[in-house]
Amino acid sequence: MLIPMERIEKAIYLLRGQKVMLDRDLAELYGVETRVLNQAVRRNIERFPEDFMFSLAREEIMRISQTVISSATDGRGDLKYSKSVTAFSEYGIAMLSSVLNSPGAIQVNIQIMRTFGRLREMIASNAELARRLDDLEQKYDAQFRVVFDAIRQMMQPEEKGRKEIGFRVEEGGAAYV
């Protein structure tokens, strides 16, 4: 079962200073129900210390549900209506492979670990590029400052605005947005 890396990347969030994945997204990737994944974790809770997994606070759930449509739209409702959501760090996801011990789960886990590794490499290369840019900037005079500022601006991730949904009432009738 080959899952596109982009699909995994979209399910990785930065919470409490860690890259994590939510129980619902992991369950979907593994092809099991969220409750089955959480039951397996509860049966092996000694394998999951605080730095491997944690429950999200209501505010964290609300913040995520405002920016992302939950993968939990299978009739049980949106993420923001969930009573509890568990976030797994990279270590917790690695530990899931010992709890969900099926050939499919192992393959999914390998893909997730590769994605986390790729993200680490991208962050490291971006940090190295920023360091080199600082070194160059110190060598050359102010005439190149504009060039360095433009390069730094291009290195920043693009912020995407939210697209309006619905319609707006204007003079002469409604206009769809």
N, C-alpha and C positions, 0 to 999 in steps of 0.2 A: 504494500500500500504506500505509494509515493505521494507525499503531500508537498505542494509548492512551498518553497522557503518563504515567499512573500506572505502566504497565509499564516504561517507561524509567526513571522515578524509582526504582523498586525495584531496578534494576540498577546504580545509582550508589552507590559506596562511598567512605568517607573513609579513605584510606590515606596514610601519610607526609605528612599535612597537606594533601592534595590530594583533590579529588573526581575519582574515576576510574571507568572501566568495564572489566570483564574481557574478555579476548579471546573467551571462550566465549559470553558474553552478547551481545557485539557481533556475532559470527558468526551467532548465532540471529536477531538483529534484521535483519541483512542478508540472511538466507536462504542462507548459505553454510556449509560445514564450517569448523570452527576451524582445521584444518590449511591450508585454502585461504587463509583470512585471514592466517595467520602466514606462509605462503609469499610472499604478495604483499608483506607488510611486509619480509621478509628480502631480497626482490629490490630493494627500494627503501629499504634501511636508512639511507641518507644523509638521508632525509627525516624520520627519527625519532630526534632526539637524546634525551638522558636526561630532559629535562623534558616530552617528549611521550609516552614510554612507558618502563616498567621491568619487570623480572622480579620476581615476588614471592618472598620468602624462605619457606622451609618453614613457619616459625612464623606468617607472615601467612596462608598458605594454610590452615593448621589453624584459625586464629582465625575466618576467614570460613566455613569449612565447618562449624564448630560452631554458627553462628547461622543459616545459610542453606542450604537444600537446593539443590545446584548445578543449573544448567541443563544440565550435562554428564551427564545420566542417560540417555544414548542408547545404553547397552550398553557404553560405555567406562569406566563406573565413576563414582564420586563425585569431587568436586573434590579432596578431601584425598588421593586416590591419584594425582593428576596429577603428572607429573614437572616440568612447568613451566607457569606461568600468567603471562600478560603483562597488565599493567594499562596502560590508555591514559588520559592526561589529556585535558582538553577540547581542547587543541592537537593532540594525537595523533589524536583522533577526527576533528577537522576535516581533518587531513592524510589520513586514510583515504579521504576522498571523492575524492582525486586518485589513489589507488592502486586502489580498487575503483570503477572508472568505468563504472557501469551506471545506467540511469535509476532503477531501484529503489533502488540504494545511495545515490544522490544524494537521493532523497526521504526515506529513513530518516535520512540524515545531517542534513538540514534539521530534522527532528523532534527529533533528539537535541540539536542546537544550541539550538533553542527551549526545550527542557526545561532545559538548563543555564542559559540566560538567565532563565527563570522562577525557578529556584532562587536565583540571584543576587539577583533582585528581592525574593524573600521574605526572604532573609537581611538585605538592606539595610533593608527596611521594619521588620523586627523590631528591628534595631539602632537605627533612628530612634525607634521606639516606646519602647525602653528609655531612650534619651537624654531624651526628653520626660518620661518618668515620673520620672527623676532630677531634672529641673528642677522639676517640680511638687512633688516630695517636699521639696526644699530650701525652697520657698516656704511650705509649710504646716507647722504644728506637729505634735507627736508624736501627737495624737489621730487623725490620718489614717494613721499608720504601718501599722496593721492592714490598711487598705484597700490601701495600696501593696504590702504583702507578699502579700496575696491575689492581686492582679493579676499580680505577678511569678511567683507559683506557677502561675497559669493560663497564662502565656507559656511555661513549660517544657514540652518534649515529654513526652508520657505514656510511661512505661516499661511495656512489656507483659511480663507474666510468661510463662514458658514453660509450655505446657500439658503435663501428664503424659500419656504414652502407655503403654498396656499394662494390666496388672492388678496388684492388690495382694492378697496372701493375708491374710485376716483370720479370726478365729474364726468358725466356721460356714461357711466357704467363701471362694471368690475373689470379689473385687469389681472390676469393670472401672472404669478411671479415664477 
